[in-house]
Amino acid sequence: MQNVSHFWELILGTIIALLPLINPLASAPTFLAITEGDSRERRLQQLRMACVYMVAILVSFLVGGTFIMGFFGISIPGLRIAGGLLVAGIGSTMLMAAPREVFADDAAQQAARAKRDVSFSPLAMPMLSGPGAIAVTIGFTSLATHWLDYVAIILGILVVAVITYVTLRLSERVVSVIGMNGMNALSKVMGFLILCIGIQFVVNGVVGIATDPVLLKGIRDAVQTS
């Protein structure tokens, strides 16, 4: 009975910890903005693949995240800075891009649109499975002492992915109401907000490095010896 209770506690704890970080409701306007101009089928395909990638990324870091980051010498602050630079670049591109006109319905435009894939980046990484979600997932490895614990955490990740998919799928209907001009305006606003979020990621990473106990101890030792 205790093992069953622990199993459900891990599932619920994973959902409660990851859902506010992924926050699909807050990601909905960004999802609409970066898939602006895509057909409904294309948008839903991108969303499905993004959720699959999100699960794959989080499960990969759950299973081997500590080893991977230790092997390559990657720290959580470094992960935040890298993710922040990527997010800030995306936001800057959206903010400075020229307003889009209605796409011509010719073969060249259709081919160009078909090649545009945002499912992995920026949707899955870093929007849905960013540094915060990865850090929390790696943190759950300390609570897993049996293979069933890993199963429970993975089930929690899958539940979060389903909630994310349903939330973002419903937001797709907004496109038909807002229209092209509204989407251009939304792209500018969201570009600025994404730029701010990316810079904040970088700031958090720098603060994490600056407040690292090992670094502070090294500074104190250097000051004392001098």
Solvent accessible surface area in square Angstrom, and as a share of the most:
residue,aa,sasa,rsa
1,M,194,0.86
2,Q,153,0.68
3,N,124,0.64
4,V,83,0.47
5,S,51,0.33
6,H,71,0.32
7,F,43,0.18
8,W,153,0.54
9,E,107,0.48
10,L,8,0.04
11,I,14,0.07
12,L,105,0.52
13,G,26,0.25
14,T,1,0.00
15,I,30,0.15
16,I,110,0.56
17,A,34,0.26
18,L,1,0.00
19,L,48,0.24
20,P,91,0.57
21,L,87,0.44
22,I,4,0.02
23,N,65,0.33
24,P,9,0.06
25,L,134,0.67
26,A,60,0.46
27,S,14,0.09
28,A,10,0.08
29,P,46,0.29
30,T,10,0.06
31,F,0,0.00
32,L,6,0.03
33,A,7,0.05
34,I,10,0.05
35,T,0,0.00
36,E,7,0.03
37,G,19,0.18
38,D,14,0.07
39,S,51,0.33
40,R,118,0.43
41,E,124,0.56
42,R,43,0.16
43,R,5,0.02
44,L,10,0.05
45,Q,79,0.35
46,Q,4,0.02
47,L,0,0.00
48,R,114,0.42
49,M,75,0.34
50,A,0,0.00
51,C,11,0.07
52,V,86,0.50
53,Y,70,0.27
54,M,0,0.00
55,V,26,0.15
56,A,50,0.39
57,I,23,0.12
58,L,0,0.00
59,V,32,0.18
60,S,57,0.37
61,F,36,0.15
62,L,2,0.01
63,V,107,0.61
64,G,20,0.19
65,G,0,0.00
66,T,88,0.51
67,F,146,0.61
68,I,66,0.33
69,M,16,0.07
70,G,58,0.56
71,F,142,0.59
72,F,137,0.57
73,G,67,0.64
74,I,72,0.37
75,S,56,0.36
76,I,46,0.23
77,P,25,0.16
78,G,28,0.27
79,L,24,0.12
80,R,71,0.26
81,I,39,0.20
82,A,61,0.47
83,G,7,0.07
84,G,0,0.00
85,L,113,0.56
86,L,77,0.38
87,V,11,0.07
88,A,15,0.12
89,G,38,0.37
90,I,34,0.17
91,G,0,0.00
92,S,45,0.29
93,T,94,0.54
94,M,25,0.11
95,L,50,0.25
96,M,151,0.67
97,A,47,0.37
98,A,80,0.62
99,P,89,0.56
100,R,92,0.33
101,E,135,0.61
102,V,120,0.69
103,F,63,0.26
104,A,53,0.41
105,D,127,0.66
106,D,68,0.35
107,A,85,0.66
108,A,78,0.60
109,Q,67,0.30
110,Q,80,0.35
111,A,49,0.38
112,A,62,0.48
113,R,43,0.16
114,A,64,0.50
115,K,167,0.71
116,R,69,0.25
117,D,90,0.47
118,V,16,0.09
119,S,2,0.01
120,F,101,0.42
121,S,46,0.29
122,P,13,0.08
123,L,1,0.00
124,A,0,0.00
125,M,42,0.19
126,P,5,0.03
127,M,43,0.19
128,L,1,0.00
129,S,0,0.00
130,G,8,0.08
131,P,3,0.02
132,G,26,0.25
133,A,4,0.03
134,I,0,0.00
135,A,25,0.19
136,V,43,0.25
137,T,1,0.01
138,I,26,0.13
139,G,42,0.40
140,F,20,0.08
141,T,34,0.20
142,S,92,0.59
143,L,92,0.46
144,A,13,0.10
145,T,126,0.73
146,H,91,0.41
147,W,165,0.58
148,L,76,0.38
149,D,10,0.05
150,Y,72,0.27
151,V,53,0.31
152,A,0,0.00
153,I,1,0.00
154,I,48,0.24
155,L,70,0.35
156,G,0,0.00
157,I,0,0.00
158,L,75,0.37
159,V,60,0.34
160,V,0,0.00
161,A,9,0.07
162,V,92,0.53
163,I,63,0.32
164,T,0,0.00
165,Y,49,0.19
166,V,74,0.43
167,T,31,0.18
168,L,0,0.00
169,R,88,0.32
170,L,96,0.48
171,S,14,0.09
172,E,19,0.09
173,R,170,0.62
174,V,60,0.35
175,V,33,0.19
176,S,99,0.64
177,V,127,0.73
178,I,65,0.33
179,G,32,0.31
180,M,55,0.25
181,N,128,0.66
182,G,23,0.22
183,M,2,0.01
184,N,23,0.12
185,A,60,0.46
186,L,36,0.18
187,S,20,0.13
188,K,61,0.26
189,V,86,0.49
190,M,18,0.08
191,G,0,0.00
192,F,109,0.46
193,L,80,0.40
194,I,13,0.07
195,L,41,0.20
196,C,56,0.34
197,I,87,0.44
198,G,0,0.00
199,I,92,0.46
200,Q,93,0.41
201,F,56,0.24
202,V,34,0.20
203,V,68,0.39
204,N,60,0.31
205,G,0,0.00
206,V,79,0.45
207,V,77,0.44
208,G,22,0.22
209,I,77,0.39
210,A,52,0.40
211,T,81,0.47
212,D,56,0.29
213,P,99,0.62
214,V,117,0.67
215,L,74,0.37
216,L,69,0.35
217,K,117,0.50
218,G,39,0.37
219,I,87,0.44
220,R,132,0.48
221,D,60,0.31
222,A,59,0.46
223,V,100,0.57
224,Q,141,0.63
225,T,118,0.69
226,S,125,0.81
